[in-house]
Amino acid sequence: MAVMASRELVQNGAGVKRSARALGSSDPNEVPDCLKKLVRTIVRSFYSREHSLIMDLLVRNTIMKEDDLCERLRFEKKQLR
């Protein structure tokens, strides 16, 4: 039973890698452009300008410290929280 479960996980993991390649991404950890565009569109449609600015920076740079966000956006830390 455990062997079957591990095989399913391996097959599912391979399917995820294949689907990432099918979307044009060579790195499986990279977010596809179509998803980035979708996130930006949704945030711009339903949230404030501040939220959309933050999301734009996070889409471009997926890993950012809070201090770096404050510095780039010229926000106070209270505004980001």
C-alpha positions in Angstrom: 0.0 0.0 0.0 2.8 2.4 0.9 4.6 1.6 -2.4 1.5 2.5 -4.4 1.1 5.8 -2.5 4.8 6.7 -3.2 4.4 5.9 -6.9 1.4 8.1 -7.1 3.3 11.0 -5.5 6.2 10.5 -7.9 3.8 10.5 -10.9 2.0 13.5 -9.6 5.2 15.4 -9.0 6.3 14.6 -12.5 3.0 15.8 -13.9 3.5 19.1 -12.1 7.0 19.5 -13.7 5.6 18.7 -17.1 2.8 21.2 -16.8 5.3 23.9 -15.7 7.4 23.1 -18.8 4.2 23.2 -21.0 3.6 26.8 -19.8 6.9 27.9 -21.1 8.9 27.8 -17.8 12.2 26.0 -17.8 12.5 26.2 -14.0 9.7 24.4 -12.1 9.9 27.0 -9.2 9.3 29.9 -11.5 5.8 31.4 -11.7 4.4 31.4 -15.3 3.7 34.7 -16.9 0.0 34.0 -17.4 -0.4 33.5 -13.6 1.5 36.7 -12.9 -0.8 38.6 -15.2 -3.8 37.1 -13.7 -2.8 38.1 -10.1 -2.0 41.6 -11.2 -5.4 41.9 -13.0 -7.3 40.6 -10.0 -5.6 42.8 -7.5 -6.0 45.9 -9.7 -9.7 45.2 -10.1 -10.7 44.5 -6.5 -8.1 46.2 -4.3 -6.7 49.6 -3.6 -3.7 51.2 -5.3 -1.5 50.5 -2.4 -2.3 46.8 -2.6 -1.7 46.7 -6.3 1.7 48.5 -5.9 2.8 46.0 -3.3 1.6 43.1 -5.4 3.5 44.4 -8.5 6.7 44.5 -6.5 6.1 41.0 -5.1 5.3 39.6 -8.5 8.6 41.0 -9.9 10.6 40.0 -6.8 9.1 37.0 -5.1 11.3 37.3 -2.1 11.6 40.7 -0.5 12.1 41.9 3.1 9.6 44.2 4.7 12.2 46.9 5.0 13.0 46.7 1.3 9.3 47.0 0.4 9.0 50.1 2.7 12.1 51.7 1.1 11.0 51.1 -2.5 7.4 52.2 -2.0 8.3 54.9 0.4 5.7 53.6 2.8 5.9 53.6 6.6 6.0 50.2 8.2 2.6 50.8 9.7 1.2 51.3 6.2 2.4 47.9 5.1 1.0 46.0 8.0 
